[in-house]
Amino acid sequence: MPVIVCFGPGPKFKGGISNYNTSLAKTLDKDPENEVHIVSWTNQYPSIIPREFIDKSSRSDFMEGTNIKIEYLTNYNNPLSWKKTAKYIKSLNPDKVIFQWAISIQGLPMGSIAKWLKKNSDAEIIFDLHFVVQKEGSTIDERFTKMGIKHADTYIAHAYKTVDELKALLPKKEFSVNETGERSHGKSTTVIKLFHPVYDLYQPDPQFDIQKFKQDLGLKKNVFLYFGFIRKYKGLHNAIKAFKKVTEQRDDVSFLICGEEFWATLDTSKLSTKIKRGLFGIAQKLFLKNNESEQDYRPLSLVEELDLQDSTVVKSEFIPN
């Protein structure tokens, strides 16, 4: 029976990478020949990052009806847990370990775990690359990314742009790229280009009454939706400005904004939050290529500024599963 380990955030975490890792594990678990494990973080990032990453509001159990085993082991801030994680994964005698790679700062722990497993186990080390070049560049991104992903036997990429970035990052490596999953047998490293899947975690509610929902929220006939974390690179500020132009031409439109402001999840009156915000701000100024802090990004203020209150509905909170 093939043993497959999916390393990445488990279902108790917020965000798309958690959903992806969970959905991948569930898909692999559908094959009765597979034994699937999720090995997850307890803390994904340095403690100075001022944000709550744990999903404390969802009630859905994504693991219901599966045989997937989950262990939350890896603490970014405790290097001893990295070795513990690697040894635990080895104890499962895995055939494949699939690492979810999405942010360069995780290069230290993930690189350490992958390096140890490559040296001390027979597992195929696979890195599923959501990014190579980061959305918000810093002076240390390239170093951490190399450190994190260079020990892979195989890579998965979801765009040829990502493949090109991988080649640029590791110019001394020879890569063999395909869309079939076939592994190269020479000195080259396989890169499997796959389309990004649609998650199967959510099912439509056949009882959902769209018209009643729109009526309850005061939404008009045509609704534009923004859904997800509110971060600057996602461009909500541009969407609000564009929506303003639409309202100047027609009166049957609404804008529904659903999502949590990424840097506004902690109680700012607490001393611990103030310390974290201060330290994180210093780190950003030292390492980000521009000194603009996203902690001050507040696009929702544009709703009032552009006089869009009557045509915009805002649910500025994490939307539970």
N, C-alpha and C positions, 0 to 999 in steps of 0.2 A: 504493500500500500504506500503510494507516494505521500511523503510528509512535506507540507508547504507551510512556511512561516511568513505571515504578512506583518512586517515591522512598520509601525506608524501609529498615529493617534487612533485610539479605540473609540467606540461609540459614545463614551461619556464626554468627549470633547466637542466643542463647537467647530463649525467650519467645513469647507469643501474637502480638505484632505482627509479629515476623519470620515466623512461620508464616502469618499472614494475608497479608502482602505477597507471600510466595513463592507461596502458593496462588492469589492473585489473578493474579499474572503467568502462572502455569501455565495457568489457565483462559483467559486472554486469548490465550495462545500456541496454544491448540487450534484457533483460527480461522486457517487458513493465509493469510488475507489480512492478518493483523496482523504487524507487526515489534515485538517486545516487549523492553524493556530494564529491568533493575533497576539503579537507581543508589542506592548504599547508603552508610552511615556507615563510617568506620574507628573512630570513637569517638563514641558517642551522647550522652555526658554530661560535665559538668565533671570534671576529673581528681581532684577531692577526694572523689568518691563512692566509698566503700570496698566495691566489689563487682566480681566478675569477670563480664562480660557475654558473653564469647565462649564458644561451645559447642566445647569441646575433646575431647569424648568420643563424639559421634555419628559413625557411619560411613555413614549413608544419604546418597546423592547425589540430592537432590530435583530437580536440573537434568537428570538423565539422561533422554535421549530428547526433550529440548526444544531449541528454537532460541533460547532466551533468553540475552541477553548481560548479564553482571554487571560492574559497576565499583564498587569500594569507594573512595570519594573523600573523603567529608565528615568532617572532624575537628571536633567541637564546640569544641575548645580552640585551633583555628587558623583565625581569620577569613579568612585568605588562601585556605583550602580551600573556603570557601563560594562565593567568586567563581569559583574554578576549577570547582566543581561546576556552577554556573549556566551557565558558558560551555560546559562539556562537554555539558550537556543541550541547550543551544541548537544545538550542532553536529550533533546527531542529527536536527534539523528535526522535532521531535515535533508530532503533532496534539493529543495530550493528555498532561498530566503529572499523575499521581495521587499526592498526598502523603498519607502515613499520619500522622494526628495523634492522639496519645495522651497527651502530657504537656506541661504548659505551659512547662517549663524549656527545651524545644527551640524556643520561639518566636523566639529571637534568630537562630539560623542558618536555620531554615526560612522565617521571614518575610523574611529578607534574600534568600534564593534565589528565593522566589516573587515578591517585588517586582521583582527584576531581570528575571526571565523574563517577567513581565507587560508590562514596559516594552520589552523587547528581543526578544521572540519573538511568534509568532502562535499559540502553543499555548494550548489551553484549560487553565486552572489549576483543578484539582479537589482539594478537601480532603475526605478520607474521615475523618469525625469519630468516633472511638471514645469520646471524652469531650469535653465543653466545660467543665463544672464538675468540678474534680479530686476524686479520691477523698480525698486528704489536703490540705486547703486551706492555702494560705499567703497572706501579705499581697501577694505579687507575682504570683499566678497570673493574675488578670484582666488585668493589664497585658501579661504575656508571651503570653497566649492571643490577645488582640486583635492584638498585634504579629505573631503567627505566622500567623493564619488570615484576616486581613481582606482580603488581596489575591486571594482566590479568585474565579473566575468562577462556579463551581458547587460545591455541597457535597453530600456523601453523609452521611446519618445513619441509624442503625439502630434508633432509637426516637423517638417523638414527644416524649418528655421532652427528648431532646437537641436537637430542633428548637426547643422552647420556650426552652431555655437559650441557644441561638444567637441567637434573637430578642432575648432580654434583654441579651446581651452587646453586640450591635450594633443598638441601637434605631433608629438613623437609616437603616438599610438596609431596603428593602422586599423581602420574600421570597415566592417562588412555590413551594409545596410540592406534590409529586406522587409517585406510586409507579410511574410509567411510564418515567421517564428523559427525558421530553420537556423541552426547554429553553424557557424563557420568552423572548419576543421584545421585551418592553418594557424598562422600567428596572429591573424586579425581578430579583433573583438567585435562581436555581433551587436548591432543596434537594430532592434525591431521597431519599425514605425507602425503604430496602431492609431486608429481614430479614437479620440476621447469618447468613452461610452456615455450613454444616458443612464443615470442612476436608477436602480430598480427598488429603491428603499421606500418610495412613496407611491401610493395607489390612489386613484381618483375616488372621491366619495360620490356614489350614485345618487345619494339623497341631497347633495349640495344644491341649493336653490340660488342660482346666480342673480336672478332679478331681485330676490329678497335681500341678498347680501348687498347689492348695489344700493337698494332703497334704504337699508339700515344705516349705511355709511354716507348717504347723501351723494352717491356717485352718479355721474351723468351717463349718457348712452355709450360714449366711447372712452375707454379707460386706458391710460398709459400706466405701466407698472414698473417701479424700481424695487427689486427684492435682493436683499443681501447686506453684508457688512457695508457700512458707509466709510469708504476710504477715498483719499484724493485720486488715486490712480484709476478708480472706477468711473470718475467723471460725473458724479451726481450734480455738481455745480453747473456743468455745461448742459445737462439734461433739463434742469430747472429753467435756465435761461432760454433754451430752445422751446420749452413748453410755453413760456410766456409769449413767444411769437405766435404759437398755434392759437392761444386764447384770443389774440388780437384779430384773428380771422374767422373764428367760429366759437359758438357758445355751448356746444354739446360735448365738451371734453372735460375729463378729470384726470388728475395725476395722483395715483396711489403710491406712496412711498413707505415701504416696509423694511425695516432693518435697524440693526444696532449700530450706534456710533462707536467705531472700533476703539477709540481711546477714551470713552466715557462710561466705562463699566464699573469703576471703583468709586467709593465715597471720597470725594475730594476734600472733605473736612477732616479726614483721618490723617494723623501724622505719618503713618506708614505710606499712604498714597502720596503725600507731599514729598517725602524723601525719595520714593521711587521715581516720581515725575522729574524731580531735580536731577537725580543721577542719570536717568535716561536722556534727559535733555542735554547734559554735558557729553554723554557718549555720542549722541547724534551729531553734535557740533564737531566732535573730534573725527568722526569716521564717515559721515555722509558727504557726498560730493557737493551738495548744496546745504546751506545752513537752515533751510526752512523746516520748521518742526510741524509734522502732521498732527501733533497733539492739539494744535490750535485750529484745525480744519473744522469749520462749522457751516456747511453748505445750507443747512435748513433755515438759517437766518435769511436766505434769499427769498423764501416763501413770503414773508412779511414785507421785505424790502421791495419786492416786485409786485406787491398787492395781489397775491395769488391765493389768499386764504379761502376764498369761496369756491375755488376749483381744485384745491389740493387737500388730500387727507394723508396725515402722517402718523404712522405707528412706529415711533422711534424706540424700538426695543427688540430683543432677540425673539424671533418667532419660533416657538417650540415645534418639535417634530410631531 
